[in-house]
Amino acid sequence: MTEQRSPAAPVAIKRRPQPPASELLSAGLHPLLSRLYRARGVTSESGCSLPLSALHPYDCFMDIELAADLLAGCVRADGSILVVGDYDADGATGSALAVRGLRSMGVSKVSYLVPSRFAFGYGLSPAVVDAAAPLRPDLIVTVDNGIASLAGVRRANELGIPVIVTDHHLSSGELPTAAAIVNPNRPGDAFPSKSIAGVGVVFYLLAALRARLRELSWFGTRRPVPNLAELLDLVALGTVADVVTLDQNNRILVEQGLRRIRAGRCSPGIRALLKVAGRDPGSATSRDLGFAAGPRLNAAGRLTEMSLGVECLLADDPDRAMSMARELDSLNRRRREIEGEMKDQAQAVLEDLSMESSGLPPALCLFDAAWHQGVIGILAARIRERYHRPVVAFALAEDGILRGSARSIEGLHIRDLIDAVDKRRPGLIQRFGGHAMAAGLSLRLDALDAFRDVLVEEARRQLGDAPPVRELASDGELPAHAMDLGTAELLRGAGPWGKGFPEPLFDGRFRVLERRILGERHLKLRLRSQDGASIDAIGFRLAELAASAGDQAHVAYRLDVNDYRGVKSPQLILEHLEWHL
């Protein structure tokens, strides 16, 4: 029996404007890649080869030289440095990067603390500072948090502990009274890549510190200058997992990290995370980082403590790293189970809402007292994907406060939307922070209804009343002769692809030769193109579309490599399907 669900948002396939025919971007570059790169704004050879030399210089960051001076003084005085990270993959990789990087420069007293999502919540709060005080740090360095930690930094100052904030989130206007703030998104900062992840900010701070220690003759025969490029595997994983826009600077960081992973020169932890997910590190792509390694790392922060994930990334022994990666894999399986239960409950609520009214509101605000606090972010993302609306999902924390995770759609800045709600109803939201596509917030249970009302009003003001349409940007039709293994492998290795630099998506009309359902959720097809070539295709989570099947289908797809028991073949990964009789 087919499960009845409220209809998903309509989808429109729009083909990208094709760049004018001209000479290739780079000698020897495949014509298809040249066309795809140009359509994504690449206009120079450096945009194809992505050399480290093309990275933006670190001195564009405001306060970075001040932060490097503070760190250098602490390093030379044999001081104790405490890294305070966030409990997601960006924070975990950034924390591991800071610890590994500082150790490579000869720092003997460096430790880390990742606050519990459940006990402390997000950021450097006064409670986190008090918990860190017994460690007697001479300096605190935040990673992927701190720009909104006004009270926490004040508490550290009261205890005589200077704080260096490294973050990439937007400020609320007032900045913390930190000793230094390294954040591309603080007002007035000139660093060009505003999309850099928290782990990337840490990488730049380490580069500035290394330069400062060089000037101070810290390195020598007994203490060699470290090669920070050896840590780019961590930067690549954190950048992709945080789903930041892959501008050229981020693409360089990710590509250089992927090259190290493929060459077998990555940390044992990342190698183990890929292996437990069934991915080959020797051919790893950004998709493997984002959909295999990243979720397993994130599972620690969602269900237990992120220290397990950080320790996996810090492990130098492959066996120890593999043991922790297996534990993370187990947590991720449990996370999927919880997510599935929560998603079913949320969809039941939305079906009732859709039937009771003329349709769903322009923004969705969901809450269930039984929902898991660590999984609401993924739930919000899944609901957003189906209904193409901004979503805020809440769970009840132990202190009786609602913790919320918000996810947005292109064209709507979710942090600014929440800020608009806060300005209209001051005091309704206790705290919030985030960026364009994701945000977090907290409020009292009795404020939920008022928050939902104002959120919907603000979303309607910005989006209008028209039903949202999900647009898929297609690179056009792929000729049948190009649907082969060679082209699939070419595209797979031509990234890194990701947000802002999307993986190639094609569309075309096919005759359906065979169809079947896999695992109750996935749609498996055998298709024949207009030119007569046949190829396998799979649509993950598209099984419900089989009920209205026809003989012809217009599909939007990615061309990928299917590696089954060592036998490779080309396969279409369906993103959307429309039946035609």
C-alpha positions as CSV (number, residue, x, y, z in Angstrom):
1,M,0.0,0.0,0.0
2,T,1.4,3.4,-1.0
3,E,1.9,5.8,2.0
4,Q,-0.3,8.9,1.6
5,R,1.6,12.1,2.3
6,S,0.9,15.8,1.8
7,P,2.3,16.8,-1.6
8,A,5.9,18.0,-1.9
9,A,6.6,21.4,-3.3
10,P,6.5,21.6,-7.1
11,V,9.8,21.3,-9.0
12,A,10.9,23.3,-12.1
13,I,13.9,22.3,-14.2
14,K,15.7,25.3,-15.6
15,R,18.6,25.0,-17.8
16,R,21.7,27.1,-17.1
17,P,22.7,29.7,-19.7
18,Q,25.4,28.1,-21.8
19,P,28.7,30.0,-22.0
20,P,29.7,31.1,-25.5
21,A,31.9,28.7,-27.4
22,S,35.6,29.7,-27.0
23,E,39.0,28.3,-26.4
24,L,39.4,25.9,-23.4
25,L,40.1,27.4,-20.0
26,S,43.2,25.2,-19.7
27,A,45.3,23.2,-22.2
28,G,44.2,19.6,-22.2
29,L,41.0,20.3,-20.4
30,H,38.1,18.2,-21.6
31,P,35.5,20.3,-23.6
32,L,32.7,19.2,-21.3
33,L,34.5,20.3,-18.2
34,S,35.4,23.6,-19.8
35,R,31.7,24.2,-20.5
36,L,30.7,23.2,-17.0
37,Y,33.4,25.3,-15.3
38,R,32.5,28.4,-17.3
39,A,28.9,28.0,-16.4
40,R,30.0,28.1,-12.8
41,G,31.9,31.3,-13.2
42,V,35.4,29.9,-13.6
43,T,37.3,32.2,-16.0
44,S,41.0,31.4,-15.4
45,E,43.3,28.4,-15.3
46,S,43.8,28.8,-11.6
47,G,40.1,28.1,-11.2
48,C,40.7,24.7,-12.8
49,S,44.0,23.6,-11.2
50,L,43.3,25.1,-7.7
51,P,46.9,25.6,-6.5
52,L,47.6,26.5,-2.9
53,S,49.5,29.6,-4.2
54,A,46.1,31.1,-5.2
55,L,44.8,31.2,-1.7
56,H,43.9,34.6,-0.2
57,P,46.7,35.8,2.1
58,Y,46.1,35.6,5.9
59,D,46.8,39.2,6.6
60,C,43.5,40.2,5.1
61,F,41.9,39.1,8.4
62,M,41.3,41.8,10.9
63,D,43.1,41.0,14.3
64,I,44.9,38.0,12.9
65,E,48.3,39.4,13.5
66,L,47.3,40.4,17.0
67,A,46.0,36.9,17.6
68,A,49.2,35.5,16.3
69,D,51.2,37.7,18.6
70,L,49.1,36.6,21.6
71,L,49.6,32.9,20.7
72,A,53.3,33.3,20.0
73,G,53.8,34.9,23.4
74,C,52.0,32.0,25.1
75,V,53.9,29.4,23.0
76,R,57.3,30.9,23.9
77,A,56.4,31.2,27.6
78,D,55.3,27.5,27.6
79,G,51.8,28.5,28.5
80,S,48.7,26.4,28.5
81,I,46.3,26.9,25.6
82,L,42.7,25.6,25.7
83,V,40.7,25.2,22.5
84,V,37.0,25.5,22.9
85,G,35.1,24.1,19.9
86,D,31.6,23.5,18.7
87,Y,29.8,20.1,18.7
88,D,29.4,19.8,14.9
89,A,31.8,18.6,12.2
90,D,33.2,22.0,11.5
91,G,33.9,22.6,15.2
92,A,35.3,19.1,15.6
93,T,37.7,19.3,12.6
94,G,38.6,22.8,13.7
95,S,39.4,21.7,17.2
96,A,41.5,18.8,16.0
97,L,43.2,21.1,13.5
98,A,44.1,23.6,16.2
99,V,45.5,20.9,18.5
100,R,47.5,19.2,15.8
101,G,48.7,22.5,14.4
102,L,49.8,23.9,17.7
103,R,51.6,20.6,18.6
104,S,53.4,20.7,15.3
105,M,54.8,24.1,16.3
106,G,56.2,22.7,19.6
107,V,53.4,23.6,21.9
108,S,53.4,21.1,24.8
109,K,50.4,22.3,26.8
110,V,47.4,22.4,24.5
111,S,44.1,20.7,25.2
112,Y,40.5,21.1,24.0
113,L,37.0,21.2,25.3
114,V,33.9,20.7,23.3
115,P,30.8,21.7,25.4
116,S,28.0,19.2,25.5
117,R,25.0,20.1,23.4
118,F,22.8,18.9,26.2
119,A,24.5,20.2,29.3
120,F,25.9,23.6,28.1
121,G,24.4,24.4,24.7
122,Y,26.2,26.3,22.0
123,G,29.2,28.6,22.4
124,L,31.5,29.9,25.1
125,S,29.0,30.4,27.8
126,P,29.9,31.5,31.4
127,A,29.2,27.9,32.5
128,V,31.7,26.6,29.9
129,V,34.3,29.1,31.2
130,D,33.7,28.0,34.8
131,A,34.1,24.4,33.7
132,A,37.4,25.2,31.9
133,A,38.8,27.3,34.8
134,P,40.1,24.2,36.8
135,L,42.3,23.4,33.7
136,R,44.1,26.7,34.4
137,P,44.5,27.8,30.8
138,D,46.6,30.8,30.1
139,L,44.7,31.4,26.8
140,I,41.4,30.3,25.4
141,V,40.9,30.0,21.6
142,T,37.4,29.4,20.4
143,V,36.7,27.5,17.2
144,D,33.6,27.9,15.1
145,N,31.9,29.9,17.9
146,G,32.5,32.9,20.2
147,I,31.2,35.8,18.1
148,A,28.0,35.8,20.1
149,S,29.5,34.8,23.4
150,L,29.4,38.2,25.1
151,A,28.7,36.8,28.6
152,G,31.2,34.0,28.3
153,V,34.1,36.2,27.2
154,R,33.2,38.6,30.1
155,R,33.4,35.7,32.5
156,A,36.8,34.7,31.1
157,N,38.0,38.2,31.5
158,E,36.9,38.3,35.1
159,L,39.0,35.2,35.7
160,G,42.0,36.7,34.0
161,I,41.9,34.4,31.0
162,P,42.3,36.2,27.6
163,V,40.2,34.8,24.8
164,I,40.9,34.7,21.0
165,V,37.7,34.2,19.1
166,T,37.9,32.4,15.8
167,D,34.5,32.1,14.2
168,H,32.7,32.6,10.9
169,H,29.2,33.3,12.0
170,L,27.5,36.7,11.8
171,S,27.5,38.9,14.9
172,S,24.4,40.3,16.4
173,G,25.9,43.8,16.4
174,E,27.8,43.9,19.7
175,L,31.1,42.2,19.7
176,P,32.6,40.2,22.6
177,T,35.4,41.9,24.6
178,A,37.9,39.4,23.4
179,A,41.6,39.9,23.2
180,A,41.3,39.3,19.4
181,I,38.5,38.4,17.0
182,V,39.4,36.5,13.8
183,N,36.2,36.3,11.8
184,P,35.7,37.2,8.1
185,N,32.1,38.2,8.9
186,R,32.8,40.7,11.6
187,P,32.0,44.3,10.5
188,G,34.9,45.8,8.6
189,D,36.8,42.7,8.0
190,A,38.5,42.6,4.6
191,F,39.0,38.9,4.1
192,P,37.5,38.2,0.7
193,S,36.1,34.7,1.3
194,K,33.1,35.4,3.6
195,S,32.0,31.8,3.1
196,I,35.0,30.2,4.8
197,A,34.2,27.6,7.4
198,G,35.3,27.8,11.0
199,V,38.0,25.1,10.4
200,G,39.3,27.3,7.5
201,V,39.6,30.3,9.9
202,V,41.7,28.2,12.2
203,F,43.9,27.1,9.3
204,Y,44.6,30.8,8.5
205,L,45.4,31.6,12.2
206,L,47.9,28.8,12.3
207,A,49.5,30.1,9.1
208,A,49.8,33.6,10.8
209,L,51.2,32.1,13.9
210,R,53.8,30.1,12.0
211,A,54.9,33.3,10.2
212,R,55.2,35.1,13.6
213,L,57.2,32.3,15.2
214,R,59.5,32.3,12.2
215,E,60.2,36.0,12.7
216,L,61.0,35.2,16.3
217,S,63.5,32.4,15.3
218,W,61.4,29.8,17.1
219,F,62.1,27.1,14.6
220,G,65.4,25.5,14.0
221,T,67.1,22.1,13.6
222,R,65.5,20.6,16.7
223,R,62.1,22.2,15.9
224,P,61.5,22.3,12.2
225,V,59.0,24.5,10.5
226,P,55.8,22.5,10.1
227,N,54.1,22.0,6.8
228,L,50.5,23.1,7.5
229,A,49.4,21.6,4.2
230,E,49.6,18.2,5.9
231,L,46.5,19.2,7.9
232,L,44.3,20.2,4.9
233,D,42.4,16.9,5.1
234,L,40.8,18.2,8.2
235,V,40.1,21.5,6.6
236,A,38.5,19.8,3.6
237,L,36.2,17.6,5.8
238,G,35.0,20.5,8.0
239,T,34.4,22.8,5.0
240,V,32.3,20.3,3.1
241,A,30.4,19.0,6.2
242,D,29.4,22.6,7.1
243,V,27.9,23.1,3.7
244,V,29.5,26.5,3.2
245,T,29.6,28.0,-0.3
246,L,32.5,26.6,-2.3
247,D,34.0,29.9,-3.7
248,Q,37.4,29.5,-5.3
249,N,39.2,29.9,-1.9
250,N,37.2,27.1,-0.3
251,R,37.5,25.0,-3.4
252,I,41.3,25.2,-3.1
253,L,41.2,24.2,0.5
254,V,38.9,21.2,-0.2
255,E,40.7,20.1,-3.3
256,Q,44.1,20.2,-1.7
257,G,42.8,18.2,1.3
258,L,41.2,15.7,-1.0
259,R,44.5,15.2,-2.8
260,R,46.1,14.3,0.4
261,I,43.3,11.9,1.3
262,R,43.5,10.1,-2.1
263,A,47.3,9.9,-1.8
264,G,47.0,8.1,1.6
265,R,48.5,11.0,3.5
266,C,45.5,11.9,5.6
267,S,44.9,11.4,9.3
268,P,44.0,7.8,10.3
269,G,40.7,9.1,11.7
270,I,39.4,10.5,8.3
271,R,40.6,7.3,6.6
272,A,38.7,5.2,9.1
273,L,35.5,7.3,8.8
274,L,35.5,6.8,5.0
275,K,36.3,3.1,5.3
276,V,33.5,2.3,7.8
277,A,31.1,4.1,5.4
278,G,32.2,1.8,2.6
279,R,34.0,4.6,0.7
280,D,37.5,4.2,-0.9
281,P,39.8,6.9,0.4
282,G,41.9,6.5,-2.7
283,S,39.1,7.9,-4.9
284,A,37.4,10.2,-2.3
285,T,35.4,13.1,-3.5
286,S,33.6,16.0,-1.7
287,R,30.4,13.9,-1.8
288,D,32.1,11.2,0.2
289,L,33.1,13.8,2.8
290,G,29.7,15.4,2.9
291,F,27.5,12.2,2.9
292,A,29.8,9.6,4.5
293,A,32.5,10.9,6.8
294,G,30.7,14.1,7.9
295,P,27.4,12.5,9.2
296,R,29.4,9.9,11.1
297,L,31.5,12.6,12.8
298,N,28.4,14.7,13.5
299,A,26.6,11.7,15.1
300,A,28.8,12.1,18.2
301,G,27.8,15.6,18.8
302,R,24.1,14.8,18.1
303,L,23.7,11.9,20.4
304,T,26.5,11.9,23.0
305,E,29.6,14.0,23.2
306,M,31.7,15.4,20.3
307,S,34.9,14.5,22.2
308,L,34.6,11.0,20.6
309,G,34.8,12.6,17.1
310,V,37.7,14.9,18.0
311,E,39.6,12.0,19.5
312,C,39.1,10.0,16.3
313,L,40.6,12.9,14.3
314,L,43.5,13.2,16.7
315,A,44.3,9.5,16.8
316,D,47.7,8.6,15.2
317,D,47.2,4.9,15.7
318,P,45.1,3.4,12.8
319,D,43.6,0.6,15.0
320,R,42.5,3.1,17.6
321,A,41.1,5.4,14.9
322,M,39.2,2.5,13.4
323,S,37.7,1.5,16.7
324,M,36.3,5.0,17.3
325,A,35.1,5.3,13.7
326,R,33.1,2.1,14.2
327,E,31.6,3.6,17.3
328,L,30.7,6.7,15.4
329,D,29.2,4.6,12.6
330,S,27.0,2.8,15.2
331,L,25.9,6.2,16.6
332,N,25.0,7.3,13.1
333,R,22.8,4.3,12.5
334,R,21.0,5.1,15.7
335,R,20.7,8.7,14.6
336,R,19.0,7.6,11.4
337,E,16.5,5.6,13.3
338,I,15.6,8.5,15.5
339,E,15.4,10.8,12.5
340,G,13.0,8.5,10.7
341,E,10.7,8.4,13.7
342,M,10.7,12.2,14.1
343,K,10.2,12.7,10.3
344,D,7.1,10.5,10.3
345,Q,5.7,12.4,13.2
346,A,6.4,15.8,11.6
347,Q,4.8,14.7,8.3
348,A,1.7,13.6,10.1
349,V,1.4,17.1,11.7
350,L,1.9,18.7,8.3
351,E,-0.7,16.6,6.6
352,D,-3.2,17.6,9.3
353,L,-2.3,21.2,8.9
354,S,-2.5,21.0,5.1
355,M,-6.0,19.5,5.3
356,E,-7.3,22.0,7.9
357,S,-6.2,25.0,5.9
358,S,-5.9,26.0,2.3
359,G,-2.2,25.0,2.3
360,L,1.0,25.0,4.3
361,P,2.3,28.4,5.6
362,P,5.4,30.0,4.0
363,A,7.5,28.9,7.0
364,L,7.1,25.8,9.1
365,C,7.6,25.8,12.9
366,L,7.5,22.3,14.4
367,F,7.8,20.9,17.9
368,D,7.3,17.6,19.7
369,A,8.2,17.1,23.4
370,A,9.6,13.7,22.6
371,W,11.9,14.8,19.8
372,H,15.7,14.4,20.3
373,Q,17.5,17.7,20.7
374,G,20.5,16.5,18.7
375,V,18.5,15.5,15.6
376,I,16.2,18.4,15.1
377,G,18.7,20.1,12.7
378,I,18.6,17.1,10.3
379,L,14.8,16.9,10.7
380,A,14.5,20.6,9.7
381,A,16.7,19.9,6.7
382,R,14.7,16.9,5.5
383,I,11.3,18.8,5.9
384,R,12.8,21.7,4.1
385,E,13.9,19.5,1.2
386,R,10.4,18.0,0.7
387,Y,8.3,21.2,1.1
388,H,10.8,23.8,0.0
389,R,10.0,26.1,2.9
390,P,12.2,27.5,5.7
391,V,11.8,25.2,8.7
392,V,12.4,25.7,12.4
393,A,12.3,22.5,14.5
394,F,12.2,22.6,18.3
395,A,13.0,20.0,21.0
396,L,12.6,20.4,24.7
397,A,15.9,20.6,26.6
398,E,16.5,19.4,30.2
399,D,16.2,22.9,31.6
400,G,12.7,23.3,30.2
401,I,13.8,25.6,27.4
402,L,13.1,24.9,23.7
403,R,16.2,24.5,21.5
404,G,15.6,25.1,17.9
405,S,17.4,24.4,14.6
406,A,16.4,26.4,11.5
407,R,17.1,25.5,7.9
408,S,16.3,27.8,4.9
409,I,15.9,27.9,1.2
410,E,17.9,29.8,-1.4
411,G,17.0,33.5,-1.4
412,L,15.9,33.6,2.3
413,H,18.5,34.4,4.9
414,I,17.3,32.4,7.9
415,R,19.4,34.2,10.6
416,D,18.1,37.6,9.3
417,L,14.6,36.2,9.4
418,I,15.0,35.2,13.0
419,D,16.6,38.6,13.7
420,A,13.5,40.3,12.2
421,V,11.3,38.2,14.5
422,D,13.4,39.3,17.5
423,K,13.2,42.9,16.5
424,R,9.4,42.7,16.2
425,R,8.9,40.9,19.5
426,P,11.9,41.7,21.7
427,G,12.4,39.2,24.5
428,L,10.5,36.4,22.8
429,I,13.8,34.7,21.7
430,Q,16.4,34.1,24.4
431,R,19.3,33.7,22.1
432,F,20.0,33.0,18.4
433,G,22.8,32.9,15.9
434,G,23.8,31.4,12.6
435,H,24.1,32.3,8.9
436,A,22.1,32.4,5.7
437,M,21.1,28.7,5.4
438,A,21.2,27.5,9.0
439,A,20.7,28.9,12.5
440,G,20.0,28.0,16.1
441,L,17.9,29.6,18.7
442,S,16.3,29.0,22.1
443,L,13.0,30.3,23.7
444,R,10.6,29.5,26.5
445,L,7.9,26.9,25.8
446,D,5.1,29.4,26.5
447,A,6.6,31.7,23.7
448,L,6.4,29.0,21.0
449,D,3.0,30.0,19.6
450,A,3.8,33.7,19.5
451,F,7.1,32.9,17.8
452,R,5.4,30.7,15.2
453,D,2.9,33.5,14.4
454,V,5.6,36.2,13.9
455,L,7.9,33.8,12.0
456,V,5.1,33.0,9.5
457,E,4.2,36.7,9.1
458,E,7.9,37.7,8.4
459,A,8.3,34.8,6.0
460,R,5.2,35.8,4.2
461,R,6.4,39.4,4.0
462,Q,9.7,38.2,2.4
463,L,8.5,35.3,0.3
464,G,4.9,36.4,-0.6
465,D,1.9,34.1,-0.8
466,A,2.8,32.2,-4.0
467,P,3.5,28.5,-3.4
468,P,7.3,28.0,-3.4
469,V,8.8,26.2,-6.4
470,R,12.0,24.3,-6.1
471,E,14.2,25.0,-9.0
472,L,16.8,22.6,-10.4
473,A,19.5,24.2,-12.5
474,S,20.3,21.8,-15.3
475,D,23.5,21.8,-17.5
476,G,21.3,20.6,-20.4
477,E,21.1,17.2,-22.1
478,L,24.0,14.9,-22.0
479,P,24.5,13.1,-25.3
480,A,24.0,9.3,-25.2
481,H,27.6,8.7,-26.2
482,A,28.8,10.6,-23.1
483,M,26.8,8.4,-20.7
484,D,29.7,6.1,-20.3
485,L,32.1,5.1,-17.5
486,G,34.8,7.4,-18.8
487,T,32.6,10.5,-18.6
488,A,31.3,9.4,-15.2
489,E,34.8,9.1,-13.8
490,L,35.8,12.4,-15.4
491,L,32.9,14.2,-13.7
492,R,33.5,12.5,-10.4
493,G,37.1,13.6,-10.2
494,A,36.6,17.1,-11.6
495,G,35.3,18.8,-8.5
496,P,35.3,19.6,-5.7
497,W,31.6,20.1,-6.2
498,G,29.3,21.5,-3.5
499,K,27.1,24.4,-2.4
500,G,27.8,27.4,-4.8
501,F,29.7,25.2,-7.2
502,P,27.1,22.5,-7.8
503,E,27.8,19.0,-9.2
504,P,26.8,18.7,-12.8
505,L,23.1,18.0,-13.3
506,F,21.7,17.1,-16.6
507,D,18.1,16.5,-17.8
508,G,16.5,14.6,-20.7
509,R,13.6,12.4,-21.8
510,F,13.9,8.6,-21.6
511,R,11.9,5.5,-22.3
512,V,11.4,3.4,-19.2
513,L,12.3,-0.2,-19.8
514,E,12.2,-1.6,-16.3
515,R,11.2,-0.3,-12.8
516,R,11.2,-1.7,-9.3
517,I,11.3,-0.5,-5.7
518,L,14.4,-1.1,-3.5
519,G,14.1,-1.1,0.3
520,E,10.6,0.4,0.2
521,R,12.1,3.9,-0.4
522,H,14.2,3.9,-3.6
523,L,13.2,3.7,-7.2
524,K,15.3,1.6,-9.5
525,L,14.9,2.1,-13.3
526,R,16.4,0.9,-16.6
527,L,16.2,3.8,-19.1
528,R,16.7,4.2,-22.8
529,S,17.8,7.5,-24.2
530,Q,16.4,9.1,-27.4
531,D,19.6,7.9,-29.2
532,G,18.9,4.3,-28.2
533,A,21.4,3.7,-25.4
534,S,20.2,2.1,-22.2
535,I,21.5,2.8,-18.7
536,D,20.6,2.0,-15.1
537,A,19.2,4.8,-12.9
538,I,18.3,5.1,-9.2
539,G,16.2,7.7,-7.4
540,F,16.9,7.7,-3.7
541,R,13.8,8.3,-1.6
542,L,11.7,8.6,-4.8
543,A,9.8,5.3,-4.4
544,E,6.5,7.1,-3.9
545,L,6.7,8.4,-7.5
546,A,6.3,4.8,-8.8
547,A,2.5,4.9,-8.2
548,S,1.9,7.2,-11.2
549,A,4.4,5.6,-13.6
550,G,4.3,6.0,-17.3
551,D,6.2,4.7,-20.3
552,Q,8.3,7.9,-20.7
553,A,10.0,10.0,-18.1
554,H,11.7,13.4,-18.1
555,V,14.4,13.2,-15.5
556,A,17.0,15.4,-13.9
557,Y,20.1,13.4,-13.1
558,R,23.7,13.2,-12.2
559,L,26.0,10.8,-14.0
560,D,28.0,8.7,-11.5
561,V,30.1,5.6,-11.1
562,N,28.4,2.5,-9.6
563,D,31.0,0.3,-8.0
564,Y,29.4,-3.0,-7.2
565,R,31.7,-5.7,-5.9
566,G,34.6,-4.2,-7.8
567,V,32.8,-3.9,-11.1
568,K,32.3,-0.3,-12.2
569,S,29.6,0.9,-14.5
570,P,27.9,4.2,-15.3
571,Q,24.7,5.0,-13.5
572,L,22.2,7.9,-13.4
573,I,21.4,9.3,-9.9
574,L,17.9,10.8,-10.2
575,E,17.2,14.1,-8.6
576,H,13.7,14.6,-10.1
577,L,11.4,12.6,-12.3
578,E,8.2,13.5,-14.2
579,W,6.2,10.7,-15.9
580,H,4.8,10.9,-19.4
581,L,2.4,8.4,-20.9
